[in-house]
Amino acid sequence: MRLGLHALGIGTGARREVIDAVAVAADDSGFATLLAGEHVVMVDRPTSRYPYADDGRIAVPAVADWLDPMIGLSFAAAATRRIHIATGILLLPEHNPVLLAKQAATLDLMSAGRLTLGVGVGWSEEEFAALGVPFARRGPRAAEYVAAMRTLWRDDVASFDGEFVSFDAVRVNPRPVRDRRIPIVVGGNSDPALRRAATWGDGWYGFNLSGVEQVAERIDTLRGLCRAVGRDPGELRMAVALRDVDPGDVPALAGAGVDELVLVEAPPDDPRAAADWVRSLADRWLPAIDGTDASA
């Protein structure tokens, strides 16, 4: 089991000095992954319901700085050598898949193969409207975009003819470092999100789950969906972030099948305090994580 940190890109985590401090300290302290999420726009009076809070409202204020995760993570990658970086998550239907395939392969190459592309289909209809992207059928659009990107990464001369994207005999270089693939992890807690993970994902990122029982139930459902489509559930990496979690929950999470526990936290605004904060998180959590590994 590994420990991830979802702390970059928003508010204090959007400052360059804090990104450097958090990234270096996390790399040195034994964290496995640094994650950053995405929203291109926020609105002051949303009508769309945020699915990861009981009151349906996102906690991040609309006025907060929110970095593009691919750019923000490139700074974290440049400051480090070992730790992996991941979008957690990127709103795939809002992107041109040919351009995103190139951006992701570039970041993967520049980070020596440390990128995981976490993707979701989005929940804010206002955001899709601002970008001129249809909100309807965003699930099938995302699935097709993944297939198109994998084709571009895999084939020297790539062609694709789909409902949402088509290209013929094109080359998109550079290629991802690891066998021309970038792991694609599906974010979301709903049954449709789990179905996407089972059908075409390399993993699943459950976000803001209520506790160990919900984690276990969602993983059991995902395993059943994998078997229904003829996939071995063991092929998928399972990462989760919980609303309230304690180091004492780590053995139960590992027993439920969690491969990576992600801490969702906001760093202090002073870089030196941010580095100390990361080290304190590592001191609190890594003994529990390491103990689970030793007992596995």
Salt bridges, closest charged atoms under 4 A:
GLU17 OE1 - ARG15 NH2 2.46
ASP20 OD2 - ARG16 NE 3.05
ASP27 OD1 - ARG82 NE 3.42
GLU38 OE2 - HIS95 NE2 2.94
ASP54 OD2 - ARG243 NH1 3.21
ASP108 OD1 - ARG178 NH2 2.91
GLU127 OE1 - HIS39 ND1 2.70
ASP155 OD1 - ARG154 NE 2.76
ASP156 OD1 - ARG175 NH2 3.80
ASP156 OD1 - ARG180 NH1 2.74
GLU163 OE1 - ARG137 NH2 2.68
ASP191 OD1 - ARG218 NH1 2.73
ASP202 OD2 - ARG150 NH2 3.07
ASP202 OD1 - ARG181 NH2 3.01
GLU217 OE1 - ARG218 NE 2.78
ASP220 OD1 - ARG223 NH1 3.76
GLU235 OE1 - ARG231 NH2 3.28
ASP246 OD1 - ARG284 NH2 3.45
GLU260 OE1 - ARG2 NH2 2.93
ASP276 OD1 - ARG279 NH2 2.59
